[in-house]
Amino acid sequence: MTNSEFERVTVRPMDEYNQKLVSYVHPPNWVNPQPADVYDLVVIGAGTAGLVVAAGAAGLDLGLKVALIEKHLMGGDCLNVGCVPSKTIIRSARVVGEIWNAQDLGVNIPQHNIDVDFSKVMGRMRRIRADISHNDSAERFSSLGVDVFLGSGRFASKNTVEVGEKTLRFKKAVIATGARSAQLSIPGIEKAGYLTNETVFSLIQRPEHLAVIGGGPIGCELAQAFRRLGSEVVLLHSGSHLLNKEDADAAEILQKVLISEGIRVVLNSKLEEVVTVTEGKRLYFSSNGHRDSVTVDEILVGAGRSPNVEGLNLKLVGVEYDNRQGVKVNDYLQTTNPKIYAAGDICMNWKFTHAADAAARIVIKNTLFSPFGFGRSKLSSLVMPWVTYTDPEIAHVGLYEHEAQKLGIEVTTIKIAFSSVDRAIADGEESGFLKIYHKKGSDEIIGATIVASHAGEMISVVTTAMVNKIGLSKLSSVIHPYPTQAEAIKKAADAYRRTLLTSNTKKILGFLTKLS
């Protein structure tokens, strides 16, 4: 593989920030190393899962030979087209939301004169992404003792992977090639052109009119962000309410917020055709039996992910996979080839950076330590939180009430409205809530949902309790600073404690009190 092949990797626009990004995560002058005789671990894909596996294995100081292969940009979706860029522009958009609500807090700002410099917002995003990118760079991982190969990796035999003209022999291999935005089979959309999370962050001009397809987390986050940054937004969703998989009460709050902010939300929509017209891109759709259309400058597709299974020669090495679900793994993240494991979006329903990180740690343990008698770790043992980074945020961990019922677990739900939490009232953020689900007749927490401005920061308290088997009784004894919105968690724990005071218990306590 020649250096000229690397030079074709670009990120639009190729300004000073994206040049810096590329110099770290796919340097044009990179020379692939001479392969070792045999690698203890070869990792294909340098997104979150691949990076954590490679760094973790190399960092054990056991003299292991580790190779890491990446055909595009190291850092994967999270750094380049996911978490980092999206949360950076969401931060700018949140400032606009605060200005919109400033009058309610006694601060008068001429809202119709808000000047959002879209190019500056995107420039700030590119600068921050470039600064962070050194953590995922080829140079850094090479310094950790990892042999970094830039190029397309594919299995060539039961124990070899090819990268360009080089052949890497392995004892164990890990597939961590991730996923990409799913294509939609809408007539005319390919010809008209559309954005995905992989291209939207390359915009340098704000689309005046934007259609967002998909009312899941990505669609809702970016629809709200672009609306606050000045775009007229229509959000088209096939379901009966946004965030179908989320708690219905939580989704309802967000749906009302998006509508109140001027987003046109079209539910039960079926997209029929996209036509290029003089004014832009016209989408024809039906909703609840009525046919309609909307003309926009850009279309953003945020509906689903497809696993990157192509070009790996998986059949050659006996790794079963599905074009929709990805690589098939067992609970130990082992594929149908016992020498090959997988982690991250390529094989998991949890398509989050922190889930990929946690899965990578399981892979390290199961590939390197379990052969020597150490216990194997299971994916099913993870307690997984997640957050939709809208405003308000929606955070969840564990089971939902309906999921517990399907599993035959009787559940009691404690709901604390933020309208009863002093700090939320002071902040003017009373619309959200905390729900904690616990086993009926027990203080064992099996799940929680939080809707709040910073729900993502609060959910870790509940997650910590669940991981460490801390029930509501002990959680009630934790002192929370007053006033904080996280005090809602203590209120929920206190509410559980009060249920322990049965009528007989109250009579006994009343009698003992009189005696004292």
RODO-2510 file (C-alpha; in nm, 4 decimals, decimal comma):
residues 516
     n   res          X          Y          Z
     1     m     0,0000     0,0000     0,0000
     2     t     0,1469     0,3316    -0,1062
     3     n     0,1420     0,6625     0,0711
     4     s    -0,0613     0,8124    -0,2142
     5     e    -0,3542     0,5939    -0,1089
     6     f    -0,3500     0,7532     0,2381
     7     e    -0,3493     1,1051     0,0948
     8     r    -0,6987     1,0509    -0,0469
     9     v    -0,8491     1,0375     0,3036
    10     t    -1,0010     1,3805     0,3640
    11     v    -1,2655     1,5331     0,5881
    12     r    -1,4602     1,8237     0,4451
    13     p    -1,3862     2,1078     0,4715
    14     m    -1,0091     2,0563     0,4769
    15     d    -0,9394     2,3619     0,6917
    16     e    -0,6649     2,3801     0,9529
    17     y    -0,8743     2,1873     1,2050
    18     n    -0,9645     1,8962     0,9791
    19     q    -0,6074     1,8832     0,8493
    20     k    -0,4975     1,8463     1,2110
    21     l    -0,7624     1,5788     1,2678
    22     v    -0,6500     1,3750     0,9667
    23     s    -0,2831     1,4147     1,0612
    24     y    -0,3630     1,2332     1,3859
    25     v    -0,6216     0,9708     1,2921
    26     h    -0,5131     0,8855     0,9362
    27     p    -0,1783     1,0564     0,8729
    28     p    -0,0991     1,0759     0,4998
    29     n     0,2687     0,9969     0,5577
    30     w     0,2032     0,6868     0,7681
    31     v     0,4110     0,3795     0,6843
    32     n     0,2657     0,0498     0,7995
    33     p     0,5119    -0,1476     1,0136
    34     q     0,6692    -0,4780     0,9221
    35     p     0,4358    -0,7419     1,0703
    36     a     0,5491    -0,9502     1,3654
    37     d     0,5913    -1,3239     1,3170
    38     v     0,2627    -1,3801     1,4966
    39     y     0,0256    -1,1530     1,6925
    40     d    -0,1435    -1,2484     2,0148
    41     l    -0,4303    -1,0230     1,9084
    42     v    -0,5257    -0,8617     1,5772
    43     v    -0,8027    -0,6030     1,6004
    44     i    -0,9899    -0,4945     1,2869
    45     g    -1,1443    -0,1502     1,3362
    46     a    -1,0157     0,1439     1,5409
    47     g    -1,3390     0,2824     1,6773
    48     t    -1,4059     0,2820     2,0511
    49     a    -1,4206    -0,0975     2,0886
    50     g    -1,1084    -0,1593     1,8821
    51     l    -0,9086     0,1152     2,0497
    52     v    -0,9944    -0,0049     2,3996
    53     v    -0,9101    -0,3680     2,3154
    54     a    -0,5768    -0,2727     2,1561
    55     a    -0,4713    -0,0265     2,4265
    56     g    -0,5877    -0,2553     2,7064
    57     a    -0,4057    -0,5608     2,5731
    58     a    -0,0852    -0,3720     2,4964
    59     g    -0,0963    -0,1932     2,8303
    60     l    -0,0934    -0,5128     3,0370
    61     d     0,2878    -0,5124     3,0161
    62     l     0,2908    -0,8845     2,9379
    63     g     0,4901    -0,8547     2,6177
    64     l     0,1855    -0,9229     2,4004
    65     k     0,2018    -0,8518     2,0289
    66     v    -0,1031    -0,6481     1,9277
    67     a    -0,2004    -0,5173     1,5833
    68     l    -0,4722    -0,2614     1,5099
    69     i    -0,6165    -0,2100     1,1598
    70     e    -0,8201     0,0903     1,0421
    71     k    -0,9220     0,1681     0,6838
    72     h    -1,0574     0,5178     0,7440
    73     l    -1,0329     0,7403     1,0541
    74     m    -0,9121     0,6134     1,3900
    75     g    -1,1538     0,7076     1,6650
    76     g    -1,4475     0,5742     1,4666
    77     d    -1,7929     0,7272     1,4807
    78     c    -1,7619     0,8649     1,8336
    79     l    -1,4739     1,1002     1,7631
    80     n    -1,5389     1,1829     1,4006
    81     v    -1,9129     1,1739     1,3285
    82     g    -2,0888     1,0952     1,6557
    83     c    -2,0524     1,1860     2,0215
    84     v    -1,7854     1,4548     2,0012
    85     p    -1,9168     1,6673     1,7124
    86     s    -2,2850     1,6265     1,8012
    87     k    -2,2471     1,7199     2,1661
    88     t    -2,0318     2,0167     2,0713
    89     i    -2,2997     2,1717     1,8509
    90     i    -2,5704     2,0691     2,0997
    91     r    -2,3859     2,2820     2,3564
    92     s    -2,4110     2,5846     2,1260
    93     a    -2,7782     2,5083     2,0634
    94     r    -2,8467     2,4851     2,4362
    95     v    -2,7335     2,8459     2,4775
    96     v    -3,0084     2,9484     2,2342
    97     g    -3,2606     2,7474     2,4349
    98     e    -3,1523     2,9275     2,7510
    99     i    -3,2003     3,2627     2,5763
   100     w    -3,5469     3,1588     2,4623
   101     n    -3,6386     3,0871     2,8255
   102     a    -3,4544     3,3868     2,9720
   103     q    -3,7633     3,6065     2,9962
   104     d    -3,9278     3,3583     3,2334
   105     l    -3,6271     3,4071     3,4601
   106     g    -3,6562     3,7859     3,4535
   107     v    -3,3867     3,8447     3,1932
   108     n    -3,5147     4,0367     2,8916
   109     i    -3,3285     3,9538     2,5720
   110     p    -3,4546     4,0477     2,2235
   111     q    -3,5040     3,6916     2,1068
   112     h    -3,5783     3,7751     1,7425
   113     n    -3,2352     3,9408     1,7221
   114     i    -3,0353     3,6332     1,8256
   115     d    -2,7407     3,6132     1,5876
   116     v    -2,6261     3,2536     1,5490
   117     d    -2,3012     3,2374     1,3536
   118     f    -2,3445     2,8875     1,2124
   119     s    -2,0003     2,8779     1,0523
   120     k    -1,8440     2,9694     1,3870
   121     v    -2,0468     2,6995     1,5657
   122     m    -1,9198     2,4399     1,3181
   123     g    -1,5662     2,5784     1,3312
   124     r    -1,5654     2,5437     1,7091
   125     m    -1,6805     2,1842     1,6681
   126     r    -1,4003     2,1067     1,4228
   127     r    -1,1418     2,2696     1,6515
   128     i    -1,2526     2,0718     1,9570
   129     r    -1,2674     1,7467     1,7595
   130     a    -0,9163     1,8036     1,6265
   131     d    -0,7799     1,8805     1,9741
   132     i    -0,9335     1,5644     2,1198
   133     s    -0,8241     1,3449     1,8281
   134     h    -0,4668     1,2989     1,9524
   135     n    -0,6037     1,0565     2,2135
   136     d    -0,7087     0,8235     1,9296
   137     s    -0,4136     0,8904     1,7014
   138     a    -0,1973     0,6417     1,5138
   139     e     0,1081     0,7990     1,6751
   140     r    -0,0232     0,7565     2,0291
   141     f    -0,1234     0,3935     1,9827
   142     s     0,2076     0,3167     1,8210
   143     s     0,3786     0,4639     2,1279
   144     l     0,1715     0,2275     2,3441
   145     g     0,3326    -0,0676     2,1662
   146     v     0,0494    -0,1364     1,9193
   147     d     0,1379    -0,2046     1,5537
   148     v    -0,0991     0,0272     1,3668
   149     f    -0,1888    -0,0635     1,0084
   150     l    -0,3853     0,1809     0,7931
   151     g    -0,5841     0,0090     0,5213
   152     s    -0,8649    -0,2425     0,4689
   153     g    -0,8290    -0,5582     0,6753
   154     r    -0,9780    -0,8885     0,5606
   155     f    -0,9384    -1,2482     0,6714
   156     a    -0,7207    -1,4491     0,4330
   157     s    -0,7158    -1,7820     0,6183
   158     k    -0,8115    -1,9316     0,9538
   159     n    -0,5225    -1,7498     1,1237
   160     t    -0,4230    -1,4612     0,8944
   161     v    -0,5494    -1,1139     0,8075
   162     e    -0,4354    -0,9190     0,5031
   163     v    -0,3835    -0,5422     0,4944
   164     g    -0,2758    -0,4287     0,1505
   165     e     0,0243    -0,6421     0,0648
   166     k     0,1016    -0,7358     0,4241
   167     t    -0,0121    -1,0542     0,5998
   168     l    -0,0690    -1,0651     0,9762
   169     r    -0,0770    -1,4036     1,1537
   170     f    -0,2825    -1,4152     1,4731
   171     k    -0,3642    -1,6334     1,7706
   172     k    -0,6867    -1,4440     1,8385
   173     a    -0,8684    -1,1752     1,6401
   174     v    -1,1336    -0,9160     1,7231
   175     i    -1,3843    -0,7673     1,4774
   176     a    -1,4692    -0,4085     1,5733
   177     t    -1,5675    -0,2527     1,2414
   178     g    -1,8782    -0,0775     1,3746
   179     a    -2,1843     0,0320     1,1796
   180     r    -2,2997     0,3076     0,9472
   181     s    -2,6194     0,4974     0,8790
   182     a    -2,8818     0,2722     0,7208
   183     q    -2,9921     0,3460     0,3653
   184     l    -3,3588     0,4184     0,3009
   185     s    -3,5393     0,2761    -0,0004
   186     i    -3,7290     0,5940    -0,0871
   187     p    -3,7662     0,6618    -0,4593
   188     g    -3,5583     0,9618    -0,5631
   189     i    -3,3684     1,0150    -0,2367
   190     e    -3,0336     0,8937    -0,3728
   191     k    -3,0579     1,1243    -0,6722
   192     a    -3,1652     1,4215    -0,4587
   193     g    -2,8916     1,3551    -0,2039
   194     y    -2,9147     1,3516     0,1726
   195     l    -2,7127     1,3915     0,4899
   196     t    -2,6384     1,1345     0,7590
   197     n    -2,4458     1,1611     1,0838
   198     e    -2,1394     1,0849     0,8680
   199     t    -2,1800     1,3973     0,6517
   200     v    -2,3896     1,6481     0,8480
   201     f    -2,0893     1,7715     1,0468
   202     s    -1,9181     1,8763     0,7249
   203     l    -2,1756     2,1522     0,6707
   204     i    -2,0362     2,5051     0,6614
   205     q    -2,3651     2,6784     0,5789
   206     r    -2,6844     2,6417     0,7779
   207     p    -2,9710     2,4825     0,5842
   208     e    -3,2611     2,7265     0,6033
   209     h    -3,5096     2,4396     0,5735
   210     l    -3,4211     2,0922     0,6994
   211     a    -3,6149     1,7655     0,6962
   212     v    -3,5089     1,5082     0,9544
   213     i    -3,6167     1,1497     0,8877
   214     g    -3,6421     0,9421     1,2029
   215     g    -3,7665     1,0297     1,5507
   216     g    -3,5159     0,8218     1,7447
   217     p    -3,2350     0,9676     1,9594
   218     i    -3,0179     1,0889     1,6684
   219     g    -3,3122     1,2434     1,4847
   220     c    -3,4497     1,4193     1,7928
   221     e    -3,1101     1,5508     1,9065
   222     l    -3,0150     1,6974     1,5707
   223     a    -3,3652     1,8244     1,4886
   224     q    -3,3671     2,0299     1,8095
   225     a    -3,0083     2,1467     1,7638
   226     f    -3,0619     2,2703     1,4085
   227     r    -3,3922     2,4347     1,4991
   228     r    -3,2209     2,6293     1,7771
   229     l    -2,9361     2,7214     1,5444
   230     g    -3,1861     2,8814     1,3076
   231     s    -3,3144     2,6176     1,0639
   232     e    -3,6826     2,5578     0,9962
   233     v    -3,7175     2,1880     1,0775
   234     v    -3,9735     1,9210     0,9941
   235     l    -3,9288     1,5911     1,1768
   236     l    -4,0815     1,2899     0,9997
   237     h    -4,1317     0,9787     1,2097
   238     s    -4,3015     0,6508     1,1215
   239     g    -4,4157     0,5810     1,4785
   240     s    -4,7127     0,7125     1,6727
   241     h    -4,4843     0,9105     1,9048
   242     l    -4,1191     1,0077     1,9119
   243     l    -3,8624     0,7805     2,0767
   244     n    -4,0727     0,4645     2,0385
   245     k    -3,8421     0,2569     2,2566
   246     e    -3,8330     0,5094     2,5403
   247     d    -4,0662     0,5543     2,8376
   248     a    -4,3894     0,6928     2,6889
   249     d    -4,4233     0,9683     2,9518
   250     a    -4,0669     1,0802     2,8859
   251     a    -4,1179     1,0799     2,5091
   252     e    -4,4360     1,2840     2,5486
   253     i    -4,2538     1,5578     2,7391
   254     l    -3,9843     1,5837     2,4720
   255     q    -4,2380     1,5777     2,1898
   256     k    -4,4215     1,8738     2,3412
   257     v    -4,0943     2,0631     2,3852
   258     l    -3,9913     2,0104     2,0229
   259     i    -4,3300     2,1262     1,8975
   260     s    -4,3234     2,4307     2,1280
   261     e    -3,9838     2,5250     1,9828
   262     g    -4,1290     2,5388     1,6332
   263     i    -4,0401     2,1960     1,4953
   264     r    -4,3089     2,0488     1,2750
   265     v    -4,3481     1,6922     1,3992
   266     v    -4,5186     1,4547     1,1554
   267     l    -4,6066     1,1205     1,3149
   268     n    -4,7212     0,7990     1,1475
   269     s    -4,5500     0,9255     0,8344
   270     k    -4,4733     0,7144     0,5307
   271     l    -4,2231     0,8627     0,2883
   272     e    -4,3238     0,8083    -0,0721
   273     e    -4,0862     1,0004    -0,2959
   274     v    -3,8191     1,2705    -0,3100
   275     v    -3,8080     1,5012    -0,6122
   276     t    -3,5492     1,7668    -0,6944
   277     v    -3,7202     2,0977    -0,7757
   278     t    -3,5995     2,4521    -0,8339
   279     e    -3,6611     2,5438    -0,4695
   280     g    -3,4710     2,2433    -0,3325
   281     k    -3,5735     1,8883    -0,2394
   282     r    -3,9426     1,8055    -0,2161
   283     l    -4,0488     1,5140     0,0020
   284     y    -4,3876     1,3558    -0,0579
   285     f    -4,5324     1,1669     0,2352
   286     s    -4,8565     1,0438     0,3839
   287     s    -4,9652     1,0662     0,7467
   288     n    -5,2859     0,9274     0,8942
   289     g    -5,4352     0,8878     0,5501
   290     h    -5,3488     1,2379     0,4257
   291     r    -5,0911     1,3019     0,1518
   292     d    -4,8653     1,6039     0,1892
   293     s    -4,5283     1,7406     0,0831
   294     v    -4,2545     1,9669     0,2127
   295     t    -3,9691     2,1390     0,0303
   296     v    -3,6343     2,1730     0,2051
   297     d    -3,2696     2,2568     0,1384
   298     e    -3,1328     1,9434     0,3032
   299     i    -3,2552     1,6041     0,4187
   300     l    -3,0980     1,4438     0,7251
   301     v    -3,1522     1,0702     0,7661
   302     g    -3,1315     0,9472     1,1249
   303     a    -3,3184     0,6191     1,0992
   304     g    -3,1239     0,3083     1,1944
   305     r    -2,7757     0,1619     1,1556
   306     s    -2,6269    -0,1078     0,9315
   307     p    -2,3297    -0,3231     1,0436
   308     n    -2,0016    -0,3016     0,8519
   309     v    -1,9670    -0,6688     0,7598
   310     e    -1,8701    -0,6267     0,3958
   311     g    -1,5228    -0,7075     0,2670
   312     l    -1,4054    -0,8971     0,5750
   313     n    -1,4231    -1,2478     0,4236
   314     l    -1,6195    -1,3673     0,7264
   315     k    -1,7519    -1,6809     0,5559
   316     l    -1,3959    -1,7884     0,4827
   317     v    -1,3204    -1,8117     0,8560
   318     g    -1,6575    -1,9513     0,9659
   319     v    -1,7930    -1,6348     1,1263
   320     e    -2,1698    -1,6190     1,0932
   321     y    -2,3285    -1,2807     1,0363
   322     d    -2,6453    -1,1071     0,9262
   323     n    -2,6542    -0,7998     0,7026
   324     r    -2,8989    -0,6292     0,9399
   325     q    -2,7947    -0,7555     1,2849
   326     g    -2,4219    -0,7892     1,2219
   327     v    -2,1786    -1,0525     1,3471
   328     k    -2,3341    -1,3240     1,5619
   329     v    -2,1755    -1,3605     1,9053
   330     n    -2,2492    -1,5516     2,2228
   331     d    -2,2714    -1,3980     2,5696
   332     y    -1,8905    -1,3968     2,5890
   333     l    -1,8688    -1,1946     2,2627
   334     q    -1,7215    -1,4962     2,0885
   335     t    -1,8186    -1,5501     1,7244
   336     t    -1,8944    -1,8875     1,5661
   337     n    -1,5182    -1,9135     1,5158
   338     p    -1,3824    -1,9660     1,8709
   339     k    -1,0599    -1,7782     1,7894
   340     i    -1,2434    -1,4670     1,6721
   341     y    -1,4378    -1,2257     1,8936
   342     a    -1,6376    -0,9103     1,8192
   343     a    -1,7337    -0,5962     2,0089
   344     g    -1,9228    -0,2740     1,9546
   345     d    -2,1825    -0,1762     1,6956
   346     i    -2,0840    -0,4632     1,4656
   347     c    -2,2519    -0,7152     1,6963
   348     m    -2,4456    -0,5429     1,9770
   349     n    -2,7936    -0,3958     2,0205
   350     w    -2,6482    -0,1307     2,2524
   351     k    -2,4962     0,1092     2,0016
   352     f    -2,3297     0,3477     2,2449
   353     t    -1,9678     0,4459     2,2924
   354     h    -1,9708     0,3444     2,6580
   355     a    -2,1265     0,0081     2,5642
   356     a    -1,8466    -0,0532     2,3144
   357     d    -1,5927     0,0371     2,5822
   358     a    -1,7487    -0,2045     2,8315
   359     a    -1,7685    -0,4820     2,5701
   360     a    -1,4029    -0,4302     2,4793
   361     r    -1,3034    -0,4935     2,8400
   362     i    -1,4992    -0,8186     2,8314
   363     v    -1,3156    -0,9189     2,5140
   364     i    -0,9748    -0,8466     2,6701
   365     k    -1,0538    -1,0699     2,9648
   366     n    -1,2088    -1,3502     2,7602
   367     t    -0,9392    -1,3630     2,4898
   368     l    -0,6310    -1,3238     2,7071
   369     f    -0,7128    -1,4510     3,0566
   370     s    -0,9898    -1,7119     3,0418
   371     p    -0,7644    -1,9707     2,8663
   372     f    -0,5540    -1,9699     3,1859
   373     g    -0,8446    -2,0505     3,4154
   374     f    -0,9719    -1,7030     3,4952
   375     g    -1,3507    -1,6695     3,4853
   376     r    -1,5081    -1,5388     3,1684
   377     s    -1,7147    -1,2195     3,1638
   378     k    -2,0615    -1,1992     3,0113
   379     l    -2,2251    -0,9234     2,8113
   380     s    -2,5552    -0,9958     2,9861
   381     s    -2,3991    -0,9057     3,3223
   382     l    -2,3609    -0,5385     3,2254
   383     v    -2,5899    -0,2743     3,3734
   384     m    -2,6190    -0,0340     3,0805
   385     p    -2,7302     0,3295     3,1102
   386     w    -2,7967     0,5538     2,8107
   387     v    -2,8951     0,9128     2,7411
   388     t    -3,0766     1,1008     2,4669
   389     y    -2,9039     1,4400     2,4667
   390     t    -3,2003     1,6607     2,3895
   391     d    -3,3106     1,9431     2,6162
   392     p    -3,4405     1,8110     2,8493
   393     e    -3,2244     1,5000     2,8438
   394     i    -3,3801     1,1568     2,8796
   395     a    -3,1685     0,9022     3,0675
   396     h    -3,2427     0,5392     3,1413
   397     v    -3,0794     0,2368     3,3005
   398     g    -3,1916    -0,1224     3,3466
   399     l    -3,5377    -0,2541     3,2614
   400     y    -3,8503    -0,0612     3,1766
   401     e    -4,1683    -0,1554     3,3582
   402     h    -4,3152    -0,3351     3,0540
   403     e    -3,9902    -0,5290     3,0024
   404     a    -3,9941    -0,6491     3,3633
   405     q    -4,3552    -0,7624     3,3268
   406     k    -4,2652    -0,9663     3,0169
   407     l    -3,9962    -1,1373     3,2242
   408     g    -4,2500    -1,2178     3,4953
   409     i    -4,1050    -0,9683     3,7435
   410     e    -4,3628    -0,7824     3,9491
   411     v    -4,2654    -0,4173     3,9663
   412     t    -4,3527    -0,1165     4,1752
   413     t    -4,2859     0,2248     4,0199
   414     i    -4,1987     0,5307     4,2264
   415     k    -4,2373     0,8558     4,0361
   416     i    -4,1006     1,1859     4,1620
   417     a    -4,2092     1,4889     3,9621
   418     f    -3,9481     1,7637     3,9424
   419     s    -4,2263     2,0067     4,0256
   420     s    -4,1754     1,8775     4,3825
   421     v    -3,7968     1,9251     4,3802
   422     d    -3,6942     2,2671     4,5092
   423     r    -3,3869     2,3098     4,2878
   424     a    -3,5815     2,2168     3,9735
   425     i    -3,8439     2,4763     4,0690
   426     a    -3,5747     2,7394     4,1237
   427     d    -3,4203     2,6494     3,7864
   428     g    -3,7561     2,6707     3,6091
   429     e    -3,7232     2,3063     3,5050
   430     e    -4,0273     2,1446     3,6660
   431     s    -4,1618     1,9479     3,3676
   432     g    -3,9421     1,6404     3,4102
   433     f    -3,9542     1,3452     3,6458
   434     l    -3,7669     1,0530     3,7958
   435     k    -3,9088     0,7029     3,7813
   436     i    -3,7479     0,4216     3,9765
   437     y    -3,8674     0,0667     3,9188
   438     h    -3,8093    -0,1816     4,2011
   439     k    -3,9140    -0,5389     4,2625
   440     k    -4,2481    -0,5576     4,4364
   441     g    -4,1957    -0,6314     4,8045
   442     s    -3,8234    -0,5542     4,7803
   443     d    -3,5998    -0,2480     4,7634
   444     e    -3,3999    -0,3944     4,4724
   445     i    -3,3786    -0,1412     4,1900
   446     i    -3,4263    -0,2929     3,8453
   447     g    -3,4404     0,0251     3,6372
   448     a    -3,4879     0,4012     3,6261
   449     t    -3,5804     0,6803     3,3863
   450     i    -3,4951     1,0471     3,4371
   451     v    -3,6170     1,3447     3,2346
   452     a    -3,4218     1,6565     3,3296
   453     s    -3,1872     1,9181     3,1940
   454     h    -2,8858     1,7124     3,3078
   455     a    -3,0426     1,3683     3,3431
   456     g    -2,7285     1,2100     3,2017
   457     e    -2,5283     1,3287     3,5002
   458     m    -2,7865     1,1941     3,7475
   459     i    -2,8438     0,8460     3,6050
   460     s    -2,4976     0,7306     3,7181
   461     v    -2,6095     0,7498     4,0807
   462     v    -2,8807     0,4920     4,0136
   463     t    -2,6475     0,2856     3,7942
   464     t    -2,3884     0,2757     4,0734
   465     a    -2,6553     0,1569     4,3161
   466     m    -2,7680    -0,1185     4,0798
   467     v    -2,4166    -0,2423     4,0017
   468     n    -2,3278    -0,2584     4,3702
   469     k    -2,6631    -0,4084     4,4779
   470     i    -2,7494    -0,1031     4,6855
   471     g    -3,1227    -0,1002     4,7451
   472     l    -3,3564     0,1913     4,8049
   473     s    -3,3293     0,1525     5,1841
   474     k    -2,9564     0,2274     5,1853
   475     l    -2,9947     0,4879     4,9131
   476     s    -3,2302     0,6713     5,1469
   477     s    -2,9451     0,7198     5,3935
   478     v    -2,7244     0,8972     5,1371
   479     i    -2,7074     1,2700     5,2103
   480     h    -2,7569     1,4889     4,9037
   481     p    -2,6504     1,8543     4,9047
   482     y    -2,9454     2,0900     4,9179
   483     p    -3,0660     2,2133     4,6799
   484     t    -2,9836     1,9856     4,3861
   485     q    -3,2040     1,8217     4,1262
   486     a    -3,0430     1,4869     4,2119
   487     e    -3,2272     1,5146     4,5437
   488     a    -3,5153     1,3539     4,3501
   489     i    -3,3291     1,0230     4,3893
   490     k    -3,3309     1,0560     4,7663
   491     k    -3,6985     1,1517     4,7564
   492     a    -3,7722     0,8295     4,5687
   493     a    -3,5743     0,6262     4,8224
   494     d    -3,7547     0,7995     5,1080
   495     a    -4,0866     0,7239     4,9389
   496     y    -3,9960     0,3563     4,9420
   497     r    -3,8990     0,3692     5,3104
   498     r    -4,2385     0,5149     5,3946
   499     t    -4,4093     0,2116     5,2418
   500     l    -4,2444    -0,0006     5,5102
   501     l    -4,4502     0,1766     5,7737
   502     t    -4,7557    -0,0485     5,7729
   503     s    -5,0583     0,0344     5,9856
   504     n    -4,9481    -0,2183     6,2499
   505     t    -4,5963    -0,0746     6,2541
   506     k    -4,7385     0,2749     6,2993
   507     k    -4,9526     0,1554     6,5921
   508     i    -4,6521    -0,0052     6,7606
   509     l    -4,4373     0,3047     6,7082
   510     g    -4,7156     0,5245     6,8388
   511     f    -4,7500     0,3092     7,1482
   512     l    -4,3727     0,3112     7,2131
   513     t    -4,3612     0,6878     7,1636
   514     k    -4,6252     0,7377     7,4292
   515     l    -4,4328     0,5177     7,6716
   516     s    -4,1196     0,7263     7,6232
***
